[in-house]
Amino acid sequence: MKSNYELCLSGKSCIFVPYRPEHLPNYHEWMQDPFLLEATASEPLSMDEEIEMQREWRDDEKKCTFILLARDLCSSQPGEGEEEKNHDIIPPPPTESEMSEENKPYPQLVEQTLDAMIGDINLFLSEEELEDSDDDERQYNEQLASQSTTTTTTPENLTQGELDLMIAAASHRHKNLGAELALMMMHYGAKHLQLRRFFVKIKDTNHSSLKLFKEKLGFVQCAYAECFGEYELECKCENSELMMEWVERRYGKLLCAKKKKSVMVGNDADGEG
């Protein structure tokens, strides 16, 4: 979506950057991997198809996508004669001139961090289905919809988002990143997109993702599609403000747990959802 196309989110372990054309070569290479194709239920695309899809997702206000950058990869090696220390390659905040139309924000960030890409995270926004509506009410609503010549979905109607997380780089799987990444995206969705419900669809064979969302994030099962062997898990609050508070509490617990353990156990908890 265009509303996040100039936005970066900074977390403890990762940085979220908008999905840009510069990311396409790496992303295209990821999506030729049979393991990732199966994990994401995707079909391989040509580069031209990937380019077109990136444009469509940029312009679709129901799709929010970020590329994941690993902080431990966002550093350069010292040159000859330099001290042994990490050199942060993330450029400083843009100046006023760089914020102009001719010079978009963070012009160096995308180019200088391509080697730090480890995956992507998405939110697919939609309307919630009405619960407990009787047959007469459902029929009445269907009649109203059929009489309307156009169907429009306003941002206020989009109160839920399907969360999709892929850690594509094998070097960064099983490093307990999944919970932090999911909570960062949920916080953004609740605060800026006014979402009150998040849900995931996970294959019943994907035990690591099920463990992540059930045990670490407290999602609960709300459906199971036996024909697809797929669980639907959800996290829902009465409104987006309560959801934001819930995410902040959960994130606080996550940080406390990490402080207590220098080495986390259960490293298979990251999901590629």
C-alpha positions in Angstrom: 0.0 0.0 0.0 1.1 3.5 -0.7 0.6 4.6 2.9 3.6 2.6 4.0 5.8 3.1 0.9 7.9 5.8 2.6 7.9 4.2 6.1 10.5 2.2 8.0 9.9 0.5 11.3 12.8 -0.1 13.7 12.9 -3.1 16.1 15.4 -4.7 18.4 16.5 -7.4 15.9 15.1 -6.3 12.6 14.2 -3.3 10.5 11.1 -3.2 8.3 11.5 -1.3 5.0 8.9 -1.0 2.2 9.1 -3.4 -0.6 10.8 -1.6 -3.5 11.9 -2.5 -7.0 15.5 -2.7 -5.8 14.5 -5.7 -3.6 13.2 -7.7 -6.6 16.4 -9.7 -7.6 16.8 -11.1 -4.1 13.1 -11.7 -3.6 12.8 -13.5 -7.0 15.7 -15.7 -6.0 14.0 -16.6 -2.8 10.8 -17.6 -4.5 12.6 -20.1 -6.7 13.3 -22.2 -3.6 11.0 -25.3 -3.5 11.0 -25.1 0.4 9.7 -21.5 0.4 7.2 -22.2 -2.4 5.7 -25.0 -0.4 5.8 -23.1 2.9 4.0 -20.1 1.4 1.7 -22.1 -0.9 3.1 -20.1 -3.8 3.9 -20.7 -7.5 7.2 -19.7 -9.1 6.9 -16.4 -11.1 9.0 -15.0 -13.8 10.9 -11.8 -13.1 8.4 -9.8 -15.2 5.6 -11.2 -13.2 7.4 -10.3 -9.9 7.9 -6.8 -11.2 4.2 -6.4 -12.0 3.1 -7.9 -8.6 5.4 -5.5 -6.7 3.6 -2.6 -8.5 0.2 -4.0 -7.8 0.9 -4.6 -4.1 2.3 -1.0 -3.8 -0.9 0.4 -5.1 -3.3 -1.9 -3.3 -4.5 -0.4 0.0 -5.6 -3.8 1.3 -2.0 -5.1 1.1 0.7 -3.9 3.5 4.2 -5.3 2.9 7.6 -4.8 4.4 10.9 -6.4 3.6 12.8 -7.6 6.7 16.4 -6.5 7.3 18.4 -8.2 10.0 20.3 -5.8 12.3 23.2 -8.1 12.6 23.7 -7.9 8.9 23.4 -4.1 8.8 27.1 -3.5 9.4 30.2 -3.3 7.2 33.5 -4.9 7.9 36.4 -2.7 9.0 38.9 -1.8 6.3 42.7 -2.3 6.6 44.1 -0.5 9.6 40.7 0.2 11.1 39.6 -0.9 14.5 37.7 -4.2 14.9 34.2 -2.8 15.4 30.9 -2.8 13.6 30.4 0.1 11.2 26.7 0.9 11.0 25.7 1.2 7.3 22.2 2.5 8.0 22.3 6.1 6.8 21.3 9.0 9.1 17.7 10.4 8.9 17.1 12.4 5.7 17.6 16.1 5.6 14.8 18.5 4.5 16.1 18.5 0.9 16.0 14.7 0.9 12.4 14.8 2.0 11.4 16.7 -1.2 9.6 15.1 -4.2 12.8 15.0 -6.2 14.7 13.2 -3.4 12.6 10.6 -1.6 13.4 9.8 2.0 16.2 7.4 2.8 17.7 7.3 -0.7 20.6 5.2 0.5 18.8 2.8 2.9 17.4 0.4 0.3 20.6 0.3 -1.8 23.0 -0.1 1.1 21.0 -2.8 2.9 20.2 -5.3 0.1 22.6 -7.9 1.6 20.7 -7.6 5.0 17.4 -8.9 3.5 16.1 -12.0 5.3 12.4 -12.2 4.5 9.2 -10.3 4.3 6.0 -9.7 6.4 2.5 -8.9 5.1 -0.9 -7.8 6.3 -3.9 -8.5 4.0 -6.7 -6.3 5.1 -10.4 -7.3 4.9 -13.8 -6.8 6.4 -14.9 -9.0 9.3 -17.8 -11.3 8.7 -21.0 -10.6 10.7 -21.5 -13.1 13.5 -24.8 -14.5 14.8 -26.9 -13.0 12.1 -30.1 -14.9 11.5 -31.4 -16.0 8.0 -33.7 -13.0 7.6 -31.0 -10.5 8.4 -28.5 -12.2 6.1 -31.1 -12.3 3.3 -31.9 -8.6 3.8 -28.2 -7.7 3.6 -27.7 -9.8 0.5 -30.6 -8.0 -1.2 -29.2 -4.6 -0.3 -25.8 -5.7 -1.8 -27.5 -6.9 -5.0 -29.4 -3.7 -5.5 -26.2 -1.6 -5.2 -24.6 -0.9 -8.6 -21.1 -0.4 -7.0 -19.5 -2.1 -4.0 -17.0 0.0 -2.1 -15.0 -0.9 0.9 -13.9 2.1 3.0 -10.8 2.0 5.2 -13.2 2.0 8.2 -14.6 -1.3 7.2 -11.2 -3.0 7.1 -10.9 -4.0 10.7 -8.9 -7.3 10.4 -5.7 -8.4 8.8 -4.3 -11.8 7.8 -0.7 -11.9 9.0 1.9 -13.6 6.8 5.5 -13.9 7.8 8.4 -15.5 5.8 11.9 -15.8 7.0 13.6 -16.7 3.7 17.2 -16.6 4.7 18.2 -20.0 6.2 20.8 -18.3 8.3 18.1 -16.5 10.3 15.6 -19.2 10.8 15.2 -20.7 14.3 16.6 -17.6 15.9 13.5 -16.6 17.9 12.7 -13.7 15.6 9.1 -14.7 14.8 7.4 -13.3 17.9 9.1 -9.9 17.7 8.4 -9.5 14.0 4.7 -10.5 14.4 4.2 -8.1 17.3 5.9 -5.2 15.5 3.5 -5.7 12.5 0.5 -6.1 14.8 1.3 -2.9 16.6 1.6 -1.0 13.3 -1.7 -2.5 12.1 -3.5 -1.6 15.3 -2.1 1.9 15.7 -2.0 3.1 12.1 -4.5 0.9 10.2 -7.0 0.6 13.1 -7.2 -3.2 13.0 -8.7 -5.0 15.9 -8.4 -8.6 14.7 -5.4 -10.5 13.4 -5.5 -14.0 12.0 -3.1 -16.6 10.5 -3.7 -19.6 8.3 -1.2 -22.4 9.0 -0.8 -25.9 7.7 -1.3 -28.6 10.3 2.2 -29.9 9.4 3.9 -26.6 10.2 4.5 -27.3 13.8 7.0 -24.4 14.3 4.5 -21.8 13.2 1.7 -23.3 15.2 4.0 -23.2 18.3 4.9 -19.6 17.6 1.4 -18.3 17.3 -0.3 -20.5 19.9 2.3 -20.6 22.7 4.3 -17.4 22.3 1.7 -15.1 20.9 -1.5 -16.5 22.5 -3.5 -16.9 19.3 -6.5 -19.2 19.6 -7.9 -21.6 17.0 -11.1 -20.3 15.4 -11.4 -22.7 12.4 -9.9 -25.7 10.7 -10.2 -26.5 7.0 -9.9 -30.3 6.8 -9.8 -30.4 3.0 -6.7 -28.1 3.1 -5.2 -29.4 6.4 -5.1 -25.8 7.6 -5.8 -24.1 10.9 -7.0 -20.6 11.3 -5.8 -18.9 14.5 -6.9 -15.5 15.7 -6.1 -12.7 18.1 -9.0 -10.3 18.6 -10.0 -7.3 20.8 -13.0 -5.1 21.0 -11.2 -2.2 19.2 -7.9 -1.2 17.8 -6.9 0.8 20.9 -7.3 -2.3 23.1 -5.4 -4.4 20.5 -2.5 -1.9 20.6 -2.4 -2.2 24.4 -2.5 -6.0 24.2 0.4 -6.0 21.8 2.5 -3.7 24.0 1.9 -5.9 27.0 2.9 -9.0 25.1 6.0 -7.3 23.7 7.0 -6.3 27.2 6.7 -9.9 28.4 8.8 -11.0 25.4 11.6 -8.6 26.2 11.6 -9.7 29.9 11.8 -13.3 28.9 14.8 -12.5 26.6 16.6 -10.7 29.4 16.2 -13.7 31.7 17.8 -16.1 29.2 20.9 -15.3 27.4 20.4 -18.3 25.2 16.8 -19.0 24.2 15.6 -22.6 24.2 13.0 -23.9 21.7 14.7 -22.3 18.7 12.2 -24.0 16.4 9.6 -21.4 17.3 10.1 -19.1 14.3 7.4 -19.6 11.7 7.4 -18.9 8.0 3.6 -18.7 8.2 
